[in-house]
Amino acid sequence: MKSLARKTVVPIRGEITLPGDKSISHRSIMIGALAKGITTVHGFLRGEDNFATVNAFRAMGVEIRDEIGILKIHGKGLHSLLEPSDVIDCGNSGTSMRLLTGLLAGQPFFSVLTGDRYLRNRPMKRILDPVGAMGAEIHGRAGGNKAPLAIIGRDLQGISYQSPISSAQVKSSVVFAGLYASGETTVIEPHLSRDHTERMLCSFGADIETLPGGVRVRGGRELQGQEITIPGDISSAAFFIVATLIVPGSELLIKNVGVNPTRTGILDILSAMGATLQLLNYRELSGEPVADLLVRSAQLKGIEICGELVPRSIDEFPIICLAAALAEGKTVIRDAGELRVKETDRIRAMAVNLGKAGVSVTESADGMEIQGTDSLQGCRVDSFGDHRIAMSMLIAGLASGGGITVNDPDCIATSFPDFIELLEKVTKS
C-alpha cells in the first residue's frame, strides 16, 4: 500500500497561490454548459472530482476545450443536452452526482449516475425527496438512498422546500431542477450554506433571488455565457493556515483566496481560537469576494464550535480537529452530524487517527470533544479514502517529533493534486 510521511520542520515561510475553488469549478462547468454561447473559465481546479463533471457534460454533447489552463465551454442553452450513450461515472465527487441529479431530472431523456465505492455508499435521498416532489422519477439502491441512480427526465413543477439540513448540494440540486420547472422553486435552510450557485446563476442571467435563509428561482429563462475567474479555494488554504499556526516561528502569505462569507467559518473559528490572521488586498473577482491571507504562528486555545459556524466550515472540520488537538484546553464540536456522511465518517476517522497520535478524543452522535496536547506522537494512520483526512494527517506530522505516515494518500488528487508539491515548498529549510 502506498503511503506518505511528514515530520517536524523548520518554520514555514514565504507565499503561495492556491488552485481554484473546487465548488466554484464544478458550477462553472455545469452553468456554462447550460448557457448559450461560450463560457471561458480561468483558474479551474484540475482535480479528479472536477474533471468528473467535465466528462459528464462531454458525454451529453457539450464541447469543452482545455486550452492550457483555460477552459472554453460551448453551451447551446438550457435544452441542448443529449442523452448519454453510457453510464456517467462521477468518481468520488458527491457534488457532481447530487447537482447532476437535479439538473438531469428535467431533461427529456434517460440517464444513470454512478461513482466509486465511497460515493456509492453516500446518502442520496436528501436529493431524491425534494426533486421527487417536483415530479422527477429517480431510482436507486437502498430505496433510492444509494447510487447508482437511474433518472427518467420528466416535466417538473416548482415547489417550496424547507430543507431539514443546511447543505449547498441539496440546495443547488433543487435550484438546478428549478431551472427546468414551471413556476417558482424556493429552498429555505436552517442556516445558510455556501451560495456559489446563486451567485453564478445570477451573473449568467437566471431569474433568481436570495431570501433570508434561502433562495428562489423561476424556471425557463435562458442563461448567457460569461467569462469567469475562479479564486483560490479556502478549503485548500485551511491546511496551510493550520500548518503555519502550529509550527512555531512561521509566517505565510496565501494569495488570491476566496473569502465568500458562507465559506469563512474556518477563519472565524481559528480567530476565536487565538489565530493571527489578516485579510489583505480585499476585492471582488467574478462576483466572489477575494483576499490575500497573512498567517503567523500562534498558541491556540480550545473553544466550542456549533450552530451556524458548522455549515460555513463543514469541509474544513478535519483540519479544524487537528488545530483543536494542538490547542490549550478542550474543544467541543456539536451540530456536525453531517460529517458522518461525507467521503467517509469524518468524525470517526479523525477520532481514530488523532487517538493513534496520542490525543484524547470522545465522539458524540453529532460531534466530538478533543483535549488539546503539546505535541503529537509519531504513528501510521489511514486516509479512509478521504482526501481531507489524508491532508490533515500529513499536516499533523509537522507537529510530531516521530513523524506521521498516511496510508493510501492517492485520494488527495480528487481535490488538490498539487498539495504535496506546495507543502514541500513551504516546509523546506
C-alpha positions in Angstrom: 0.0 0.0 0.0 1.3 3.4 -0.9 2.0 5.9 1.9 3.4 9.3 2.6 5.1 10.7 5.7 5.7 14.1 7.2 7.5 15.2 10.3 8.6 18.3 12.3 10.1 21.0 10.1 11.8 24.4 10.4 9.4 27.4 10.5 7.1 27.8 7.5 7.9 30.9 5.4 7.1 32.5 2.1 4.0 32.9 -0.1 1.8 30.6 -2.1 -1.0 30.8 -4.6 -3.6 28.0 -4.4 -5.5 26.2 -7.1 -9.0 27.4 -7.9 -12.0 26.7 -5.7 -13.4 23.2 -6.1 -17.1 24.1 -5.6 -16.9 27.1 -8.0 -15.1 25.0 -10.6 -17.9 22.4 -10.6 -20.5 25.1 -11.0 -18.6 26.9 -13.8 -18.9 23.7 -15.9 -22.5 23.0 -15.1 -23.8 26.5 -15.6 -21.6 27.2 -18.6 -22.8 24.0 -20.3 -26.5 25.2 -19.9 -25.8 28.7 -21.1 -25.9 30.0 -24.7 -22.6 31.0 -26.1 -19.0 30.5 -24.9 -18.1 30.5 -21.2 -14.4 31.0 -20.5 -13.1 29.7 -17.2 -9.8 30.8 -15.7 -8.3 29.2 -12.6 -10.3 25.9 -13.0 -9.2 23.3 -10.4 -7.6 20.4 -12.2 -8.7 17.8 -9.7 -10.2 14.4 -10.4 -13.6 15.4 -8.9 -13.9 18.4 -11.2 -12.9 16.5 -14.3 -15.7 14.0 -13.5 -18.1 17.0 -14.1 -16.3 17.9 -17.3 -16.5 14.4 -18.6 -20.2 14.2 -17.7 -21.1 17.1 -19.8 -18.9 16.0 -22.7 -20.9 12.7 -22.6 -24.0 14.8 -23.0 -22.7 16.5 -26.2 -21.2 19.7 -24.7 -17.9 20.8 -26.3 -15.4 21.8 -23.6 -12.0 22.7 -24.8 -9.0 22.7 -22.4 -6.5 25.3 -23.7 -3.5 25.2 -21.3 -5.2 26.4 -18.1 -8.3 28.0 -19.7 -11.5 26.0 -20.3 -13.9 27.1 -23.0 -17.4 25.7 -22.7 -19.5 25.9 -25.9 -23.0 26.0 -24.5 -26.2 25.8 -26.6 -28.8 26.6 -24.0 -30.9 25.0 -21.3 -32.4 22.4 -23.6 -29.3 21.4 -25.6 -28.1 18.4 -23.6 -28.1 15.0 -25.4 -28.9 11.6 -23.8 -25.6 10.0 -22.8 -24.8 6.7 -24.5 -23.3 5.2 -21.3 -23.5 5.4 -17.6 -22.0 8.7 -16.2 -19.2 8.0 -13.7 -18.9 10.7 -11.0 -15.9 9.1 -9.4 -15.6 10.3 -5.8 -17.5 13.5 -6.4 -20.6 13.9 -4.4 -21.0 17.4 -5.8 -21.1 16.0 -9.4 -23.7 13.3 -8.5 -26.0 15.4 -6.4 -26.1 18.5 -8.6 -26.4 16.5 -11.8 -29.3 14.6 -10.3 -31.3 17.8 -10.0 -30.2 19.0 -13.4 -30.9 15.7 -15.2 -34.4 15.3 -13.6 -35.8 17.9 -16.0 -34.2 16.5 -19.2 -36.2 14.7 -21.9 -34.1 11.5 -21.7 -32.8 8.7 -19.5 -29.5 8.8 -17.6 -27.6 6.8 -15.0 -25.1 8.2 -12.5 -22.6 6.0 -10.6 -19.4 6.6 -8.7 -16.6 4.8 -6.8 -17.2 2.6 -3.8 -17.1 5.5 -1.4 -19.6 7.6 -3.4 -22.0 4.6 -3.9 -22.4 4.5 -0.1 -23.2 8.1 0.4 -26.8 9.2 1.1 -28.8 10.4 -1.9 -32.5 10.5 -0.6 -31.7 14.0 0.7 -31.7 14.9 -3.0 -34.3 12.5 -4.3 -37.0 13.6 -1.8 -37.3 17.2 -2.9 -36.6 16.6 -6.5 -39.1 13.8 -6.5 -41.7 16.2 -5.0 -41.1 18.3 -8.2 -42.2 15.3 -10.3 -38.9 13.6 -11.0 -38.6 9.9 -11.5 -35.4 8.6 -9.9 -34.5 5.1 -8.9 -31.5 3.9 -6.8 -30.3 1.2 -4.5 -31.5 1.0 -0.8 -34.8 2.5 -1.6 -33.3 5.3 -3.7 -30.7 6.3 -1.0 -27.6 5.0 -2.8 -26.2 5.1 -6.2 -26.2 4.1 -9.0 -29.1 6.4 -9.7 -31.4 5.9 -12.8 -33.1 9.2 -13.8 -36.0 9.4 -16.2 -36.5 13.0 -17.2 -39.9 14.5 -16.5 -41.8 17.8 -16.7 -41.2 19.4 -13.3 -43.2 21.7 -11.1 -41.8 24.3 -8.8 -42.0 23.7 -5.1 -41.4 25.4 -1.8 -38.9 23.2 0.1 -38.0 23.6 3.8 -34.7 21.7 3.9 -34.0 19.8 7.2 -30.3 20.3 6.8 -28.0 23.1 5.6 -26.4 21.7 2.5 -25.3 23.5 -0.6 -25.5 20.3 -2.5 -29.2 19.8 -1.6 -30.0 23.4 -2.3 -28.1 23.5 -5.6 -29.7 20.3 -6.8 -33.2 21.7 -6.2 -32.2 25.0 -7.8 -30.9 23.3 -10.9 -34.1 21.3 -11.1 -35.9 24.6 -10.7 -34.3 26.0 -13.9 -36.5 23.4 -15.7 -39.6 23.6 -13.6 -42.8 25.6 -14.2 -43.4 28.3 -11.7 -41.2 29.2 -8.7 -38.9 26.9 -6.7 -37.9 28.0 -3.2 -35.4 26.4 -0.8 -35.1 27.5 2.8 -32.3 26.1 5.1 -31.8 26.1 8.9 -28.6 28.0 8.3 -27.4 29.5 5.0 -25.0 27.1 3.2 -22.5 28.2 0.6 -24.1 30.4 -2.1 -21.8 29.9 -5.1 -24.7 28.5 -7.2 -26.9 31.5 -6.6 -24.1 34.0 -7.3 -23.1 32.4 -10.5 -26.6 31.8 -11.8 -27.3 35.5 -11.2 -24.3 36.6 -13.2 -25.5 34.3 -16.1 -28.9 35.9 -16.1 -31.1 33.4 -14.3 -34.3 34.6 -12.7 -33.1 34.0 -9.2 -33.1 35.9 -5.9 -31.8 35.3 -2.5 -34.1 35.2 0.5 -33.5 35.3 4.3 -32.1 31.8 4.8 -32.6 30.6 1.2 -33.2 31.2 -2.5 -36.0 31.4 -5.0 -35.6 30.6 -8.7 -38.1 30.8 -11.6 -37.7 28.3 -14.4 -37.4 28.8 -18.2 -35.1 31.8 -18.5 -32.1 31.1 -20.8 -28.6 31.7 -19.5 -25.8 33.6 -21.3 -22.2 32.5 -21.4 -19.7 34.5 -19.3 -16.0 34.9 -18.5 -15.2 33.5 -15.1 -12.0 33.8 -13.0 -12.1 31.3 -10.1 -10.4 32.4 -6.8 -8.2 30.1 -4.7 -10.0 27.5 -2.6 -10.4 28.5 1.1 -10.8 24.7 1.9 -7.3 24.2 0.4 -6.0 27.2 2.2 -7.1 25.8 5.5 -4.4 23.1 5.5 -1.7 25.7 5.1 -3.3 28.1 7.6 -3.3 25.5 10.3 0.2 24.3 9.3 1.5 27.9 9.8 -0.3 28.3 13.1 1.1 25.1 14.7 4.7 25.4 13.6 6.4 28.0 15.9 8.1 31.0 14.2 6.1 30.6 11.0 4.6 33.3 8.7 2.9 32.6 5.3 1.1 34.8 2.8 -1.6 32.9 0.9 -2.6 34.9 -2.2 -5.9 35.1 -4.0 -8.2 33.2 -1.6 -12.0 33.2 -2.0 -13.5 34.7 1.2 -17.2 34.3 0.5 -18.9 34.8 3.8 -20.7 31.5 3.5 -17.3 29.8 3.5 -15.3 31.8 6.1 -16.4 29.8 9.1 -12.8 28.4 9.2 -11.4 31.9 9.7 -13.9 32.8 12.4 -13.2 29.5 14.3 -9.5 29.9 14.1 -9.6 33.5 15.1 -11.8 32.6 18.1 -9.1 30.0 19.0 -6.4 32.8 19.0 -5.1 32.6 15.5 -3.2 35.6 14.0 -4.9 36.2 10.6 -5.0 39.2 8.4 -7.0 39.7 5.2 -5.1 41.9 2.8 -6.0 43.3 -0.7 -9.7 42.6 -0.3 -11.5 42.7 -3.7 -14.2 41.0 -5.9 -13.5 38.6 -8.7 -16.3 37.3 -10.9 -18.9 38.0 -8.3 -16.9 36.4 -5.4 -15.0 38.2 -2.6 -11.3 37.5 -2.6 -8.3 38.5 -0.4 -4.7 37.6 0.4 -4.3 35.9 3.8 -1.4 36.6 6.1 -0.9 34.0 8.8 1.5 33.8 11.7 2.1 31.0 14.2 0.1 31.3 17.4 -0.8 29.4 20.6 -4.4 28.2 20.1 -7.0 27.6 22.8 -9.9 25.3 22.9 -13.4 26.6 22.1 -17.0 25.4 21.5 -18.0 25.1 17.8 -21.7 24.8 16.9 -24.7 26.4 15.2 -24.3 28.5 12.1 -20.5 28.1 12.1 -20.8 24.4 11.1 -22.3 24.8 7.5 -19.9 27.7 6.9 -16.9 25.4 7.6 -18.2 21.9 7.0 -15.4 20.8 4.6 -12.7 22.2 6.9 -13.5 20.1 10.0 -10.8 17.5 9.7 -8.1 20.2 9.8 -10.1 22.1 12.5 -9.8 18.9 14.5 -6.1 19.0 14.2 -6.0 22.6 15.3 -8.1 21.6 18.3 -5.7 18.7 19.1 -2.8 21.2 19.5 -4.8 23.9 21.3 -4.7 24.6 25.0 -7.7 23.1 26.8 -10.7 21.3 25.4 -12.6 21.9 22.1 -16.2 20.8 21.8 -17.8 20.3 18.4 -21.6 20.0 18.1 -24.3 20.1 15.4 -21.9 18.5 12.9 -23.6 15.2 12.2 -23.2 15.9 8.5 -19.6 14.9 8.9 -20.6 11.3 9.3 -21.9 11.2 5.7 -19.0 12.8 3.8 -16.5 10.9 1.8 -16.1 8.9 5.0 -17.4 9.3 8.5 -15.0 12.2 9.3 -15.9 12.3 13.0 -14.9 8.6 13.4 -11.9 8.9 11.0 -10.3 11.9 12.9 -11.1 10.4 16.3 -9.3 7.2 15.3 -6.3 8.9 13.7 -5.8 11.5 16.4 -6.1 8.8 19.0 -3.2 7.0 17.4 -1.2 10.3 17.7 -1.9 10.4 21.4 -4.8 12.8 21.5 -7.8 12.2 23.8 -11.0 12.3 21.7 -14.5 11.5 22.7 -17.1 11.1 19.9 -20.8 12.0 20.1 -23.5 11.5 17.5 -23.1 15.0 16.0 -19.5 15.9 17.0 -16.7 15.3 19.4 -14.6 16.6 22.3 -10.9 17.0 21.8 -8.5 17.6 24.6 -5.5 19.6 23.4 -1.9 18.5 23.8 1.5 20.0 23.3 2.7 17.6 20.6 1.7 14.5 18.7 3.1 11.0 18.8 4.6 9.5 15.7 2.3 6.9 14.1 0.9 5.4 11.0 -2.7 6.3 10.1 -5.2 5.6 7.3 -6.7 8.1 4.9 -10.0 6.2 4.8 -10.1 7.1 1.1 -10.8 10.7 2.1 -8.7 13.5 0.7 -9.3 15.9 3.6 -8.4 13.2 6.2 -5.2 12.4 4.3 -4.1 16.0 4.0 -5.0 16.8 7.6 -2.9 14.0 9.0 0.1 14.9 6.8 -0.1 18.4 8.3 -0.3 16.7 11.7 3.1 15.2 11.0 4.6 18.8 11.2 3.8 18.7 15.0 5.0 15.2 15.6 8.6 14.5 16.6 8.4 11.0 15.2 6.5 11.9 12.0 3.1 10.7 10.8 2.7 8.3 7.9 -0.5 8.3 6.0 -1.6 5.1 4.1 -3.5 5.4 0.8 -2.8 9.1 0.0 -3.7 8.9 -3.7 -7.2 10.3 -2.8 -5.6 13.7 -2.4 -5.7 14.0 -6.2 -9.5 14.3 -6.1 -9.3 17.9 -4.9 -5.8 19.1 -4.5 -3.3 17.4 -6.9 -0.6 20.0 -6.1 -0.8 19.6 -2.3 2.4 17.7 -1.7 4.4 20.0 -4.0 3.2 23.1 -2.2 3.7 21.6 1.2 7.3 20.7 0.3 7.8 24.3 -1.0 6.8 25.9 2.3 8.4 23.4 4.6 11.9 23.1 3.1 14.7 24.7 5.0 
